[in-house]
């Protein structure tokens, strides 16, 4: 089978298409013939070995796929599934997926819509529902609001009654996308270099008042300024470090002085607890069918151009969900609504 294999760490140039032996499913596993695979920013960290867990060479990246069951136990052969892999392997024509991480798909969701929900959607869901505990009427700041998690978080926050959504993105086109998804205010803070600039921009966007919660994945001065923008009892939920620059150390007294909550989120911990992933997925699938949630397809690439997808992610050129078209049949983005 064809697959993208990484044999040395580095940038997009280390993603190379090669022929590999087809994997064999074990007990409690399914072999899935892949139609489409999701591309995540975490994949770019894995390629250069800067992710939360170290990688072992060689490996095939990719954690989420849509395809058909061709072997294994747990679901009938031919069942269309959305699957979360265990240990990568998604950038390939066939992949092994644990049976308990394969979710039946009807034809009311496109491949792109389904993939947008699995990692990006469930991350946004858990950030707002569990980590930051959004309450109706609150002000929420969503950084990287035009990205995969950000586009989902803006829509979920609006659907769940946020009083004001302040989105940040790089460039007017991305800011306009955030506004079209439900953000009340969209700011381009890409030119900021200090925490004070970020803090002042967020406070100005909220009529000079502190904000209730922030979803943060940039790190560095953006984290520092976001923390400083919180009002008493505010919360900041961290789910990435895209800048690869650590924030300033946080003193305990600073948290206590304003009764602030600082929390982190990493999706594998939700995956490890039965029901946390499935419950979030089912709610969002219903929202897509009802037209309340509209996943954004940011780009489709053939398997041979996986490196270009990584380049677009790293350069911040992309928006929404990026997808690899493994089968070559094309990716569509049609919002399905309940009749």
RAPE-V892260 format. One record per backbone hydrogen bond with DSSP energy under -1.0 kcal/mol. NH is the residue of the N-H (numbers start at 1). CO is the residue of the C=O. Records with the same first field share a line. If there is no record, write none. Layout:
NH=CO, CO
This chain:
3=18
4=91
5=16
6=59
10=47
14=11
15=12
16=5
18=3
20=1
29=26
30=97
31=71
32=95
33=68
34=93
35=66
36=66
37=324
38=64
39=322
43=40
45=41
46=42
47=43
48=44
50=45
59=6
65=83
66=36
67=81
68=33
69=79
70=31
71=31
73=29
78=69
79=76
81=67
82=103
83=65
84=101
85=63
89=60
90=62
91=61
92=90
93=2
95=32
97=30
99=28
101=98
102=99
103=82
105=80
114=110
115=111
116=112
117=113
118=114
121=116
122=117
123=119
124=120
125=121
126=122
127=123
128=124
129=125
130=126
131=126
132=127
134=128
137=161
138=135
140=164
141=213
142=166
143=215
145=168
147=144
151=147
153=149
154=150
155=151
156=152
157=153
158=154
159=155
160=156
161=158
162=157
163=138
164=138
166=140
167=185
168=142
169=187
175=171
176=172
177=173
178=174
179=175
180=176
181=177
182=179
183=178
184=165
185=165
187=167
192=189
198=194
199=195
200=196
201=197
202=198
203=199
204=200
205=201
207=204
208=203
209=206
211=229
212=139
213=139
214=235
215=141
216=237
220=245
222=219
223=219
224=220
225=221
226=222
227=223
228=224
230=227
231=211
233=258
234=231
235=212
236=261
237=214
238=263
239=216
242=217
243=218
244=241
255=251
256=252
257=253
260=255
261=234
263=236
265=238
269=266
270=267
271=267
272=268
273=270
276=273
279=275
280=276
281=277
282=278
283=279
284=280
285=281
286=282
287=283
288=284
289=285
290=286
291=288
292=287
293=287
298=321
299=321
301=323
305=302
306=303
309=305
310=306
311=307
312=308
313=309
314=310
315=311
316=313
317=312
318=312
320=146
321=296
323=299
324=37
325=301
326=35, 324
327=35
338=289
